[in-house]
Amino acid sequence: MPRQIFKWGKKMKKEQWKKLAKIAPHVQKLVNKNLLYESKKEQIEAIRDVALNIRFIINPDKDMQLMAIKKEPVSITLIQEPDEEVQLEAAKQSGFVITLINNPCRAAQAEAVRQSNYNALLMPSLDKELQKLAVKLNENTIQCLPNPDADVQLEAVKRSWKAIKHIPRPSKEAQLEAVRQSGYAIKFIPNPDKDVQLESVRKHGFSIQFIPNPDKDAIDAYNASNSPYMEKIKHINGLNKSAQIDEVRHNYHNLGLIHNPDKDIQMAAVKQDGCAIRYINNPDKDIQMEAVKTTPHSIQFIPNPDEDIQLEAVRQSNYYIKFISNPTKNVQLEAVRQSGYAIQYIPSPDKEVQLEAVKQNGEAIRFIPNPDKEVQMEAVKQNGKSIQFIPKPETDTQLEAIRRNYHNIEYIHNPSKEAVMCYLLSIPEAARLLQDPSYDLEWEEEDEERTMEETSRNSTLRAASD
């Protein structure tokens, strides 16, 4: 779609345009001729002096783009539609800039992840292979990947069984890999099935103490191992109720050794550590609530917590919504009102949730694909700079951002005619200049392909003359 650009008016002279550009340099974004730096030599010197000056150069060539990025990687935000080579160079200079590139190419994403697994946490839409690369570098990365699939889970657990702690709903393959590595792994697996129990006990007999109501095959395997823990199980089940409560208060894992513990024993265990709830089959609501109050992330061990339980966890920290498979609408709202960034853990949030998220933090819009106009407006009202995370902001959104601070035009790649006028009129000296009748701003539709060809041809001629 053609965009409207400034052309030389019948009344305005080049020197008038240059004077206007010196006062309001971002007018350069919307004219089809270079005002501040006309020759290629001037352009190169400008970039060499300050990399961010590339924003004031029409269609800088590849060498200029690479020069700017090597000097200041964030300058990639000022280059319209940087190609793969430019994106990759930016990522090599600083992996963090991957978050500043709209629709980064896969090569740049991979480079950012190789530099630091932390960069993977900043990209909401990594493909499966890049997720696997991230967890190979650091298994703990998996805790920030939304709904990692079975292969990604397995890759993380292969690196360290401890990754199973950060997977709310681990696949069976990941569970088996974890228990083969360590007998302690089964502590962090909610409701392990008979095969996982059996594998754990065969490899590490003592792990039976961490299995609530172990399967018969697991018990038989344990008995065959002649493990000393069988004596411990017999001992603790021979104690009276008061002594059993003392045992679980001393070590909540002892709850897993008690056959059919009553509610008082269950309560004593979850008060000691909410994660003890993993050893309780079908805990009632009181037990669930106490567990979550004590240890909020224990909600991951409750298969279908009701809204009250979900709210209790999320009120302690919005982060815990990550461990809830199907959070209710009220729970979603509670989380994003604490931190707009919590929206990244909510699959398919509706418009009301989106609005609450950006009202709390405008930059949360980066986690909302294709936000509508109302969501865009709320985001820039909260933080004008958040417009940089909106690939194609509506004109009204642009105006709102510029009214809040005219410098926000820096974050708009293709500002509309109305946005540019708002920017110019926001600068008192430029506004006074435009009152002069000789400053005749004319607009016309730009044929972008033709303009690119003309600019390229003119640059070649300038380079030859230089």
C-alpha positions, 0 to 999 in steps of 0.5 A: 500500500502506498504511503504518503510522503513529503515532496518539495512544495511549489513554494518551499525551497530545499534550504527551507526543508533543511532548516525544518529538518535541523529543528525537527530531524525526524521529518527526514523519515518521511521525505524522499530526499536526504536533508541532513546528510546528502552525500554518501561521504556525509552519511558514512561520517554521520554514522561513524560519529553516532551510529543512531544517525542512520535514522536520518538517512533514506535507504542506507545501503548494506555497508552503512547498515552493518557499520551502524550495527557494529558500532551500536547494535540497537540501531537495527531498530532504525533500519526498515526491514533489515535482511538476514545478514544484517539481523545476524550481525546485530545478534552477533554483536548483542543477542539481546537485540533479538527482542527489538527485531520484528519477526527476526529470522531464524539464523538471528534467533539461533545466534542469540540463543547460542550467546545466552540461554537467557535470550530464549526467555525474551522470545515468545515464539521460539520454534521447537529446535531452538527451544531444544538448543536453549535447554541444551545450554541450560536446562533451567530455561525450560521453566520459562518456555510456555508449554514445551513439547515432549522432545524439548522436555526430554532434552532438558531432563537429559542434561539434568534430572533437576529440570523435571522440577520446572515442568508442570506436566512432564511427559512420560519419557521425561519422567522416565529419564529423570528417575533413571538419573536420580531417585529423588526425581520422583519427588517432583513428579505429580502422580507418577504412573506404575511404569515410572514408579517401577523404574524409579524403585528398580534403579533407586530403592529408597525412592519408594519413600517419595511415592504416595501409595506406591503400585504393587509392582513397585512395592514388590520390586522394593521388597526384592531389593532388600532395601533398609527403607522397608524397615523405615516404612514398617516403623513409621506405620507402626507409630501412633498418630501423634508420633506420625505427625511428629515424623511429617513435621520433621520431614514432609517426605515421610508422609509418602511412607504412611499408608492412608494418612488421615487429614490431621497428618496430611495437614501437618505435612502441608503446613511444613511444606506445601509440596507434601500434597504430592503424596496425598491422593485426592486431597480435600479443599482445606488441604489444597488451600493450606498447601498453596498458602504455605508453598504457592508453586505446590499448585502444580501438584493439584490436578484440577484446583478450583478458582479459590485455590488458583487465586490463592496461588496467584495472589502470592505471585502472578508467576504461579499462573504458569503452573495452572493448566486452565486458569479461570478468567478471574485468575487471569485478571488477577495475574495481569493486574499484578504484572502485565508480563504474566500474559505470556503464560496465558494461552489465548487471553481474551480482549479484557485480559489483554487490556488489563495487561497493557494497562498495568504495563504497556510493554506487555503488548509484545506478548499479544499477537495482532492487538486491536486498536483499543489494546494498542491505545491502552498500551501507549497510554501506559507507556508511549515507548511501547509503540515499538512493540506494535509492528503496524500501529494504527494512526490514532495509536501513533498520535497518542504516543507522540502527544505523550512525548514527541520523541516517541516518533523514534519508535515508529518505523512508518509514521503516518502523515497525521503523526508527522504533523503532530510531531512537528507541531509538538516542537514550538520552533518547528510549529512557529516555522510552519506558520510562515506561508512560504512553508508549503507542505505538499503530500503525494502518494509514494511508489515505494518500489520506484523510490527505492530504485531512484534512491539506489541510482542516485546513491550510485551516482553520488558514490561515483562523484565522491 
